[in-house]
């Protein structure tokens, strides 16, 4: 996948947010779906899926918003593993319809103590 970062530091805590604009590529009646995994090395740290059925020739479009839970990096890269059928596409236009944000969480601590 071309959606990736290669500059993570192993042992630091991160979180990923992403928004994908998904639309039909044929504009004909069909069912399409896209599944996206956010992966840090071999660990899946976030997952999203959108399925849509086109019942006429109008253009359909959905927004798939996904994020990871905070994770401790076990590899130096994060990538989006995209599984897409032949009828769908991810839009990436000048309007920044598809984007992702990688955030380092410098003072993040998990707790089970709540008051």
N, CA, C and O atoms as a MOPAC input file, in Angstrom:
PM7 MOZYME 1SCF
protein

 N      0.82700 1    -1.18900 1     0.00000 1
 C      0.00000 1     0.00000 1     0.00000 1
 C      0.86900 1     1.24900 1     0.00000 1
 O      1.92400 1     1.26800 1     0.63400 1
 N      0.44100 1     2.28300 1    -0.69900 1
 C      1.16000 1     3.55000 1    -0.70200 1
 C      0.83200 1     4.40500 1     0.50600 1
 O      1.49200 1     5.41500 1     0.75000 1
 N     -0.18200 1     4.01200 1     1.26300 1
 C     -0.51300 1     4.73100 1     2.48700 1
 C      0.34400 1     4.16100 1     3.60100 1
 O      0.03500 1     3.09800 1     4.13900 1
 N      1.41500 1     4.85200 1     3.95400 1
 C      2.28300 1     4.32800 1     5.00900 1
 C      3.17200 1     5.41700 1     5.58600 1
 O      3.44500 1     6.43100 1     4.94500 1
 N      3.61700 1     5.17800 1     6.81700 1
 C      4.68100 1     5.95700 1     7.45000 1
 C      5.79500 1     4.99100 1     7.78700 1
 O      5.53900 1     3.84000 1     8.13900 1
 N      7.03200 1     5.45400 1     7.68200 1
 C      8.19000 1     4.60600 1     7.97000 1
 C      9.10500 1     5.21500 1     9.02600 1
 O     10.28900 1     4.88100 1     9.07900 1
 N      8.57500 1     6.10500 1     9.87100 1
 C      9.44300 1     6.82200 1    10.79800 1
 C      9.04200 1     6.66500 1    12.26500 1
 O      9.34400 1     7.54500 1    13.07200 1
 N      8.38100 1     5.58600 1    12.62900 1
 C      8.00200 1     5.37300 1    14.01800 1
 C      9.20600 1     4.89600 1    14.81800 1
 O     10.12300 1     4.27400 1    14.28200 1
 N      9.18500 1     5.20200 1    16.11400 1
 C     10.21300 1     4.69800 1    17.01500 1
 C      9.62000 1     3.55600 1    17.82000 1
 O      8.58700 1     3.71400 1    18.47200 1
 N     10.27400 1     2.41100 1    17.77200 1
 C      9.81300 1     1.24400 1    18.51400 1
 C      9.78400 1     1.58400 1    19.99800 1
 O     10.73400 1     2.15300 1    20.53600 1
 N      8.66800 1     1.22500 1    20.65900 1
 C      8.51400 1     1.48000 1    22.08200 1
 C      7.72100 1     2.73100 1    22.40900 1
 O      7.27800 1     2.89400 1    23.54600 1
 N      7.53000 1     3.62600 1    21.43300 1
 C      6.72400 1     4.82300 1    21.66000 1
 C      5.25400 1     4.52000 1    21.37200 1
 O      4.93000 1     3.56300 1    20.66800 1
 N      4.36300 1     5.36100 1    21.93500 1
 C      2.92900 1     5.14800 1    21.79800 1
 C      2.37400 1     6.05400 1    20.71000 1
 O      2.69100 1     7.24200 1    20.66300 1
 N      1.53900 1     5.48900 1    19.83000 1
 C      0.96700 1     6.21200 1    18.69700 1
 C     -0.52000 1     5.92000 1    18.57600 1
 O     -1.04700 1     4.99200 1    19.19000 1
 N     -1.18100 1     6.73800 1    17.76600 1
 C     -2.56500 1     6.51100 1    17.38300 1
 C     -2.72400 1     7.03600 1    15.96300 1
 O     -2.11000 1     8.03800 1    15.59800 1
 N     -3.55100 1     6.36100 1    15.15400 1
 C     -3.77000 1     6.73500 1    13.75500 1
 C     -5.24600 1     7.03400 1    13.54000 1
 O     -6.11500 1     6.29000 1    13.99500 1
 N     -5.52100 1     8.13400 1    12.83800 1
 C     -6.87200 1     8.48400 1    12.39100 1
 C     -6.84200 1     8.58000 1    10.87800 1
 O     -5.86600 1     9.07600 1    10.31400 1
 N     -7.89400 1     8.11400 1    10.20200 1
 C     -7.93400 1     8.21500 1     8.74400 1
 C     -9.36400 1     8.37400 1     8.26300 1
 O    -10.30300 1     7.85400 1     8.86600 1
 N     -9.51000 1     9.10100 1     7.16900 1
 C    -10.80900 1     9.28100 1     6.52100 1
 C    -10.62400 1     9.00400 1     5.03500 1
 O     -9.81700 1     9.64900 1     4.36500 1
 N    -11.38200 1     8.03500 1     4.53200 1
 C    -11.30600 1     7.65200 1     3.13100 1
 C    -12.64500 1     7.93100 1     2.46500 1
 O    -13.68500 1     7.51600 1     2.97600 1
 N    -12.63500 1     8.62600 1     1.33300 1
 C    -13.83700 1     8.79100 1     0.52600 1
 C    -13.83000 1     7.64400 1    -0.48000 1
 O    -12.88000 1     7.47900 1    -1.24500 1
 N    -14.89900 1     6.85800 1    -0.46800 1
 C    -14.99900 1     5.65200 1    -1.28900 1
 C    -16.16600 1     5.83900 1    -2.24100 1
 O    -17.24000 1     6.27800 1    -1.83100 1
 N    -15.96100 1     5.50600 1    -3.52400 1
 C    -17.06400 1     5.60600 1    -4.48000 1
 C    -16.99400 1     4.46500 1    -5.48200 1
 O    -16.01700 1     3.71700 1    -5.53900 1
 N    -18.05600 1     4.35200 1    -6.26800 1
 C    -18.16700 1     3.30900 1    -7.27000 1
 C    -17.38400 1     3.71000 1    -8.51800 1
 O    -17.36700 1     4.88200 1    -8.89400 1
 N    -16.75100 1     2.76000 1    -9.14500 1
 C    -15.95200 1     3.05600 1   -10.33900 1
 C    -16.68400 1     2.78600 1   -11.64600 1
 O    -16.21100 1     3.18400 1   -12.71100 1
 N    -17.84000 1     2.10900 1   -11.58100 1
 C    -18.53400 1     1.74300 1   -12.81800 1
 C    -19.86300 1     2.45600 1   -12.99300 1
 O    -20.38000 1     2.54000 1   -14.10700 1
 N    -20.42100 1     2.96900 1   -11.90400 1
 C    -21.71900 1     3.65900 1   -11.91800 1
 C    -22.82900 1     2.77000 1   -12.49200 1
 O    -23.75400 1     3.26300 1   -13.13700 1
 N    -22.73200 1     1.50000 1   -12.25900 1
 C    -23.74100 1     0.53900 1   -12.70100 1
 C    -24.22900 1    -0.22800 1   -11.47400 1
 O    -23.52800 1    -0.27500 1   -10.46300 1
 N    -25.40400 1    -0.82200 1   -11.54300 1
 C    -25.88400 1    -1.58600 1   -10.39100 1
 C    -24.87700 1    -2.65200 1    -9.97700 1
 O    -24.46500 1    -3.48400 1   -10.78600 1
 N    -24.49300 1    -2.61500 1    -8.71600 1
 C    -23.49300 1    -3.55400 1    -8.21500 1
 C    -23.39000 1    -3.39900 1    -6.70700 1
 O    -23.89700 1    -2.43600 1    -6.13100 1
 N    -22.73600 1    -4.34600 1    -6.08500 1
 C    -22.37800 1    -4.23800 1    -4.67500 1
 C    -20.86800 1    -4.19200 1    -4.60200 1
 O    -20.18200 1    -4.97900 1    -5.25400 1
 N    -20.35200 1    -3.27400 1    -3.81200 1
 C    -18.90400 1    -3.16200 1    -3.66400 1
 C    -18.55600 1    -2.98900 1    -2.19900 1
 O    -19.37700 1    -2.55000 1    -1.39400 1
 N    -17.33400 1    -3.33900 1    -1.87300 1
 C    -16.88400 1    -3.11200 1    -0.50800 1
 C    -15.37800 1    -2.90700 1    -0.46400 1
 O    -14.63100 1    -3.35400 1    -1.33400 1
 N    -14.97000 1    -2.21300 1     0.58500 1
 C    -13.55700 1    -1.95500 1     0.84200 1
 C    -13.30700 1    -2.25300 1     2.30600 1
 O    -14.07900 1    -1.84200 1     3.17300 1
 N    -12.23300 1    -2.96400 1     2.57700 1
 C    -11.80200 1    -3.22900 1     3.95000 1
 C    -10.38700 1    -2.69500 1     4.10500 1
 O     -9.53300 1    -2.92900 1     3.25100 1
 N    -10.14200 1    -1.97700 1     5.19700 1
 C     -8.82800 1    -1.38300 1     5.43100 1
 C     -8.35700 1    -1.77700 1     6.82400 1
 O     -9.05900 1    -1.55600 1     7.81000 1
 N     -7.16800 1    -2.35900 1     6.89900 1
 C     -6.51300 1    -2.64900 1     8.17000 1
 C     -5.37600 1    -1.65800 1     8.36500 1
 O     -4.63000 1    -1.36800 1     7.42900 1
 N     -5.24500 1    -1.14200 1     9.57400 1
 C     -4.07600 1    -0.33500 1     9.93600 1
 C     -3.11200 1    -1.28800 1    10.61700 1
 O     -3.44500 1    -1.90100 1    11.63200 1
 N     -1.90600 1    -1.41400 1    10.05300 1
 C     -0.95000 1    -2.40000 1    10.54300 1
 C      0.33900 1    -1.73900 1    11.01300 1
 O      0.89500 1    -0.88000 1    10.32900 1
 N      0.80000 1    -2.14300 1    12.17400 1
 C      2.13100 1    -1.78400 1    12.66500 1
 C      2.92600 1    -3.07700 1    12.66700 1
 O      2.75000 1    -3.92000 1    13.54700 1
 N      3.80300 1    -3.23200 1    11.67900 1
 C      4.47100 1    -4.51100 1    11.49600 1
 C      3.42900 1    -5.56000 1    11.16400 1
 O      2.65800 1    -5.38300 1    10.22100 1
 N      3.38800 1    -6.64700 1    11.91700 1
 C      2.39900 1    -7.70100 1    11.67300 1
 C      1.15900 1    -7.55300 1    12.56100 1
 O      0.25400 1    -8.38500 1    12.49700 1
 N      1.10800 1    -6.50600 1    13.38700 1
 C     -0.03900 1    -6.29200 1    14.28400 1
 C     -1.08500 1    -5.39500 1    13.63700 1
 O     -0.75700 1    -4.31300 1    13.14800 1
 N     -2.34000 1    -5.83500 1    13.62900 1
 C     -3.44800 1    -5.00000 1    13.16500 1
 C     -3.87300 1    -4.14300 1    14.35300 1
 O     -4.33100 1    -4.66500 1    15.36900 1
 N     -3.71900 1    -2.81100 1    14.21900 1
 C     -4.02900 1    -1.90000 1    15.32200 1
 C     -5.32100 1    -1.12100 1    15.07600 1
 O     -5.77300 1    -0.38900 1    15.95700 1
 N     -5.91800 1    -1.26600 1    13.89900 1
 C     -7.19100 1    -0.63200 1    13.57000 1
 C     -7.78400 1    -1.30000 1    12.35100 1
 O     -7.06000 1    -1.88100 1    11.54300 1
 N     -9.12900 1    -1.22100 1    12.20800 1
 C     -9.79300 1    -1.91500 1    11.10200 1
 C    -11.05500 1    -1.15900 1    10.73800 1
 O    -11.74500 1    -0.63300 1    11.61000 1
 N    -11.35700 1    -1.10400 1     9.44300 1
 C    -12.59400 1    -0.49600 1     8.98400 1
 C    -13.07800 1    -1.17000 1     7.71500 1
 O    -12.29300 1    -1.73200 1     6.95100 1
 N    -14.40200 1    -1.10500 1     7.50100 1
 C    -14.98100 1    -1.70700 1     6.29700 1
 C    -16.23600 1    -0.94500 1     5.91500 1
 O    -17.00700 1    -0.52400 1     6.77800 1
 N    -16.43900 1    -0.76900 1     4.60800 1
 C    -17.66700 1    -0.16700 1     4.10400 1
 C    -18.16300 1    -1.01600 1     2.94300 1
 O    -17.38200 1    -1.41800 1     2.08000 1
 N    -19.46600 1    -1.28700 1     2.92600 1
 C    -20.11200 1    -2.02200 1     1.84700 1
 C    -21.28100 1    -1.18300 1     1.36300 1
 O    -22.00200 1    -0.59600 1     2.16900 1
 N    -21.47200 1    -1.12300 1     0.05300 1
 C    -22.55000 1    -0.31900 1    -0.50300 1
 C    -23.15200 1    -1.05300 1    -1.69200 1
 O    -22.45000 1    -1.72200 1    -2.44900 1
 N    -24.45100 1    -0.91800 1    -1.84000 1
 C    -25.13200 1    -1.48600 1    -2.99400 1
 C    -25.66900 1    -0.34200 1    -3.84500 1
 O    -26.37600 1     0.53400 1    -3.34700 1
 N    -25.32800 1    -0.35800 1    -5.13400 1
 C    -25.80000 1     0.64900 1    -6.07500 1
 C    -27.00300 1     0.05900 1    -6.79400 1
 O    -26.89300 1    -0.97800 1    -7.44800 1
 N    -28.14900 1     0.71400 1    -6.67600 1
 C    -29.36600 1     0.16600 1    -7.26300 1
 C    -29.74100 1     0.84500 1    -8.57400 1
 O    -30.64700 1     0.38000 1    -9.26500 1
 N    -29.07400 1     1.92200 1    -8.92800 1
 C    -29.28500 1     2.55900 1   -10.23800 1
 C    -27.95900 1     3.15500 1   -10.69600 1
 O    -26.92000 1     2.87100 1   -10.10000 1
 N    -27.97500 1     3.95200 1   -11.71200 1
 C    -26.71800 1     4.44700 1   -12.28300 1
 C    -26.23000 1     5.73900 1   -11.63700 1
 O    -25.32600 1     6.38300 1   -12.17100 1
 N    -26.79400 1     6.12900 1   -10.51800 1
 C    -26.31500 1     7.34600 1    -9.86900 1
 C    -24.99800 1     7.07400 1    -9.14200 1
 O    -24.70700 1     5.94400 1    -8.75100 1
 N    -24.22800 1     8.11300 1    -8.97500 1
 C    -22.94400 1     8.00200 1    -8.29600 1
 C    -23.19400 1     7.89200 1    -6.79300 1
 O    -23.93200 1     8.69700 1    -6.22600 1
 N    -22.59300 1     6.91600 1    -6.15800 1
 C    -22.68500 1     6.80500 1    -4.71100 1
 C    -21.31300 1     6.99900 1    -4.10600 1
 O    -20.28600 1     6.72000 1    -4.72500 1
 N    -21.32600 1     7.47900 1    -2.89000 1
 C    -20.05800 1     7.73400 1    -2.23700 1
 C    -20.27200 1     7.61700 1    -0.73400 1
 O    -21.29400 1     8.05100 1    -0.20200 1
 N    -19.31800 1     7.03900 1    -0.07600 1
 C    -19.35400 1     6.87500 1     1.37400 1
 C    -18.04800 1     7.36600 1     1.95900 1
 O    -17.02400 1     7.42800 1     1.27900 1
 N    -18.10300 1     7.71200 1     3.23100 1
 C    -16.89700 1     8.06700 1     3.96900 1
 C    -16.61900 1     6.95600 1     4.96000 1
 O    -17.48400 1     6.58500 1     5.75400 1
 N    -15.42100 1     6.43300 1     4.91100 1
 C    -14.97700 1     5.40400 1     5.84800 1
 C    -13.98000 1     6.06600 1     6.78700 1
 O    -12.87200 1     6.41400 1     6.37800 1
 N    -14.37400 1     6.24100 1     8.04700 1
 C    -13.50100 1     6.84300 1     9.04900 1
 C    -13.05600 1     5.73100 1     9.98200 1
 O    -13.88000 1     5.02200 1    10.56100 1
 N    -11.75200 1     5.58700 1    10.12000 1
 C    -11.22100 1     4.54600 1    11.00200 1
 C    -10.11900 1     5.14300 1    11.86300 1
 O     -9.49500 1     6.14200 1    11.50400 1
 N     -9.89800 1     4.51700 1    12.98900 1
 C     -8.77100 1     4.92000 1    13.83000 1
 C     -8.29300 1     3.71300 1    14.61200 1
 O     -9.02100 1     2.74000 1    14.81100 1
 N     -7.07500 1     3.80600 1    15.03900 1
 C     -6.52000 1     2.74300 1    15.86400 1
 C     -6.73700 1     3.10600 1    17.32400 1
 O     -6.96000 1     4.26800 1    17.66400 1
 N     -6.67000 1     2.12100 1    18.15800 1
 C     -6.54300 1     2.40300 1    19.57600 1
 C     -5.08800 1     2.82100 1    19.80100 1
 O     -4.24200 1     2.53800 1    18.95200 1
 N     -4.77300 1     3.47800 1    20.90500 1
 C     -3.35200 1     3.76000 1    21.15100 1
 C     -2.56100 1     2.45000 1    21.16900 1
 O     -2.99300 1     1.45900 1    21.75800 1
 N     -1.41000 1     2.46200 1    20.52300 1
 C     -0.59500 1     1.24500 1    20.47300 1
 C      0.86900 1     1.59700 1    20.67600 1
 O      1.31000 1     2.69700 1    20.34300 1
 N      1.61100 1     0.65300 1    21.22600 1
 C      3.05400 1     0.80400 1    21.38300 1
 C      3.70000 1     0.19700 1    20.14600 1
 O      3.48400 1    -0.97400 1    19.83600 1
 N      4.48800 1     0.98900 1    19.44800 1
 C      5.08600 1     0.54200 1    18.18700 1
 C      6.01900 1    -0.64200 1    18.41900 1
 O      6.91000 1    -0.60500 1    19.26700 1
 N      5.78300 1    -1.68800 1    17.64000 1
 C      6.65900 1    -2.86200 1    17.64500 1
 C      7.46300 1    -2.93900 1    16.34800 1
 O      8.30400 1    -3.82200 1    16.17800 1
 N      7.19300 1    -2.00000 1    15.43400 1
 C      7.91200 1    -1.90100 1    14.15200 1
 C      8.00100 1    -0.41900 1    13.80000 1
 O      7.29200 1     0.40200 1    14.38300 1
 N      8.85500 1    -0.07800 1    12.86200 1
 C      9.06500 1     1.32800 1    12.50800 1
 C      8.08300 1     1.84500 1    11.46800 1
 O      8.15200 1     3.01500 1    11.09100 1
 N      7.16400 1     0.99500 1    10.99100 1
 C      6.22800 1     1.45600 1     9.96200 1
 C      4.78000 1     1.19600 1    10.36700 1
 O      4.47100 1     0.27300 1    11.12100 1
 N      3.90900 1     2.04800 1     9.83600 1
 C      2.46600 1     1.84500 1     9.89600 1
 C      1.98700 1     1.90800 1     8.46500 1
 O      2.36400 1     2.81400 1     7.72100 1
 N      1.16400 1     0.96200 1     8.07100 1
 C      0.63200 1     0.97700 1     6.71700 1
 C     -0.85100 1     0.65800 1     6.73700 1
 O     -1.36600 1     0.06500 1     7.68500 1
 N     -1.52400 1     1.06400 1     5.67100 1
 C     -2.92700 1     0.76000 1     5.47700 1
 C     -3.01200 1    -0.36300 1     4.46000 1
 O     -2.67900 1    -0.17000 1     3.29100 1
 N     -3.45100 1    -1.52500 1     4.89200 1
 C     -3.61100 1    -2.67600 1     4.01200 1
 C     -5.03800 1    -2.62900 1     3.46700 1
 O     -5.99700 1    -2.86700 1     4.20100 1
 N     -5.17200 1    -2.32400 1     2.18900 1
 C     -6.47500 1    -2.08500 1     1.57800 1
 C     -6.89700 1    -3.29500 1     0.75600 1
 O     -6.16300 1    -3.73100 1    -0.13100 1
 N     -8.08300 1    -3.84400 1     1.04900 1
 C     -8.69000 1    -4.90400 1     0.25200 1
 C     -9.90000 1    -4.28300 1    -0.43100 1
 O    -10.81600 1    -3.79800 1     0.23300 1
 N     -9.89900 1    -4.30100 1    -1.76000 1
 C    -10.91500 1    -3.58100 1    -2.52200 1
 C    -11.40600 1    -4.47700 1    -3.65100 1
 O    -10.61400 1    -5.16700 1    -4.29400 1
 N    -12.71600 1    -4.46600 1    -3.89100 1
 C    -13.17300 1    -5.24400 1    -5.03200 1
 C    -13.09800 1    -4.39200 1    -6.29400 1
 O    -12.81000 1    -3.19700 1    -6.21900 1
 N    -13.34900 1    -4.98300 1    -7.42800 1
 C    -13.10300 1    -4.31200 1    -8.70900 1
 C    -14.07800 1    -3.18400 1    -9.00900 1
 O    -13.85900 1    -2.43700 1    -9.96300 1
 N    -15.13400 1    -3.03400 1    -8.24300 1
 C    -16.13300 1    -2.01600 1    -8.54100 1
 C    -15.95600 1    -0.73000 1    -7.73000 1
 O    -16.70000 1     0.22700 1    -7.94700 1
 N    -15.01100 1    -0.67900 1    -6.81600 1
 C    -14.88600 1     0.47000 1    -5.91900 1
 C    -13.52700 1     1.14400 1    -6.08200 1
 O    -12.57700 1     0.55400 1    -6.59800 1
 N    -13.46100 1     2.37700 1    -5.63400 1
 C    -12.19700 1     3.09800 1    -5.63600 1
 C    -12.15600 1     4.06000 1    -4.46100 1
 O    -13.19100 1     4.49500 1    -3.95500 1
 N    -10.93400 1     4.38700 1    -4.03700 1
 C    -10.71700 1     5.38900 1    -2.99900 1
 C    -10.38400 1     6.68600 1    -3.70000 1
 O     -9.47800 1     6.73800 1    -4.53300 1
 N    -11.11800 1     7.73700 1    -3.36200 1
 C    -10.91000 1     9.03400 1    -4.00400 1
 C     -9.80000 1     9.78900 1    -3.28100 1
 O     -9.81300 1     9.90200 1    -2.05500 1
 N     -8.86300 1    10.29300 1    -4.02800 1
 C     -7.79400 1    11.13700 1    -3.49000 1
 C     -7.66000 1    12.32200 1    -4.44200 1
 O     -6.93300 1    12.25800 1    -5.43200 1
 N     -8.35900 1    13.38200 1    -4.13300 1
 C     -8.38500 1    14.53500 1    -5.02500 1
 C     -7.72100 1    15.73100 1    -4.37200 1
 O     -7.25500 1    15.66000 1    -3.23500 1
 N     -7.68600 1    16.81600 1    -5.09800 1
 C     -7.09100 1    18.04300 1    -4.58300 1
 C     -7.86200 1    18.60200 1    -3.39800 1
 O     -7.33700 1    19.43600 1    -2.66100 1
 N     -9.08000 1    18.16300 1    -3.20500 1
 C     -9.90400 1    18.65800 1    -2.09400 1
 C     -9.57200 1    17.94800 1    -0.77700 1
 O    -10.26700 1    18.14100 1     0.22000 1
 N     -8.52200 1    17.13400 1    -0.76700 1
 C     -8.11500 1    16.40400 1     0.44100 1
 C     -9.24600 1    15.56700 1     1.01600 1
 O     -9.47700 1    15.56400 1     2.22500 1
 N     -9.93900 1    14.86600 1     0.15200 1
 C    -11.05700 1    14.04100 1     0.60000 1
 C    -10.60300 1    12.80800 1     1.37300 1
 O    -11.32100 1    12.32600 1     2.24800 1
 N     -9.43600 1    12.30400 1     1.06200 1
 C     -8.87800 1    11.15500 1     1.75400 1
 C     -7.59900 1    11.59800 1     2.44700 1
 O     -6.70100 1    12.16000 1     1.82000 1
 N     -7.52600 1    11.33500 1     3.76600 1
 C     -6.34000 1    11.77200 1     4.50900 1
 C     -6.15500 1    10.88200 1     5.72900 1
 O     -7.06800 1    10.16500 1     6.13900 1
 N     -4.96200 1    10.94300 1     6.29900 1
 C     -4.66800 1    10.18400 1     7.51500 1
 C     -3.73300 1    11.00200 1     8.39400 1
 O     -2.95000 1    11.81500 1     7.90400 1
 N     -3.82800 1    10.77300 1     9.69900 1
 C     -3.00000 1    11.47400 1    10.67700 1
 C     -2.38000 1    10.45400 1    11.61800 1
 O     -3.07200 1     9.60000 1    12.17200 1
 N     -1.07000 1    10.55300 1    11.79200 1
 C     -0.35000 1     9.74100 1    12.76700 1
 C      0.00300 1    10.64900 1    13.93500 1
 O      0.61700 1    11.70000 1    13.75100 1
 N     -0.38400 1    10.24300 1    15.12800 1
 C     -0.15100 1    11.06500 1    16.31500 1
 C      0.69400 1    10.28700 1    17.31200 1
 O      0.37500 1     9.14800 1    17.65600 1
 N      1.77300 1    10.91000 1    17.77400 1
 C      2.55600 1    10.32700 1    18.85800 1
 C      1.94700 1    10.80100 1    20.17200 1
 O      1.65500 1    11.98500 1    20.33800 1
 N      1.75800 1     9.87700 1    21.09900 1
 C      1.14900 1    10.20300 1    22.39000 1
 C      2.23800 1    10.18600 1    23.45800 1
 O      2.48900 1     9.14600 1    24.06800 1
 N      2.88400 1    11.32200 1    23.69100 1
 C      4.07200 1    11.31700 1    24.55000 1
 C      3.79500 1    11.07000 1    26.02400 1
 O      4.66700 1    10.55500 1    26.72400 1
 N      2.61100 1    11.41700 1    26.52400 1
 C      2.35000 1    11.26000 1    27.95100 1
 C      1.18900 1    10.30900 1    28.19500 1
 O      0.43600 1    10.47300 1    29.15600 1
 N      1.04900 1     9.34900 1    27.35400 1
 C     -0.07700 1     8.42100 1    27.43300 1
 C      0.23800 1     7.29200 1    28.39900 1
 O      1.28800 1     6.65600 1    28.31100 1
 N     -0.68800 1     7.05100 1    29.32400 1
 C     -0.57500 1     5.91400 1    30.22900 1
 C     -1.93600 1     5.24900 1    30.33600 1
 O     -2.95100 1     5.91700 1    30.53200 1
 N     -1.95100 1     3.93200 1    30.20800 1
 C     -3.19300 1     3.19600 1    30.42600 1
 C     -3.41100 1     3.03300 1    31.91400 1
 O     -2.46300 1     2.87100 1    32.68300 1
 N     -4.68200 1     3.07800 1    32.31400 1
 C     -4.99600 1     2.91900 1    33.73000 1
 C     -6.27700 1     2.13300 1    33.89800 1
 O     -7.13000 1     2.10000 1    33.01100 1
 N     -6.39500 1     1.50100 1    35.04900 1
 C     -7.65300 1     0.83900 1    35.42300 1
 C     -8.24700 1     1.51600 1    36.64300 1
 O     -9.25800 1     1.06300 1    37.17900 1
 N     -7.61600 1     2.61000 1    37.08500 1
 C     -8.09000 1     3.35300 1    38.25000 1
 C     -8.91800 1     4.53800 1    37.81000 1
 O     -8.41500 1     5.44500 1    37.14600 1
 N    -10.20300 1     4.53400 1    38.18200 1
 C    -11.11400 1     5.61900 1    37.81900 1
 C    -11.72700 1     6.18700 1    39.08200 1
 O    -12.06800 1     5.43500 1    39.99600 1
 N    -11.87100 1     7.47700 1    39.14800 1
 C    -12.48300 1     8.09000 1    40.33600 1
 C    -13.78700 1     8.75900 1    39.99900 1
 O    -14.43600 1     9.32500 1    40.87800 1

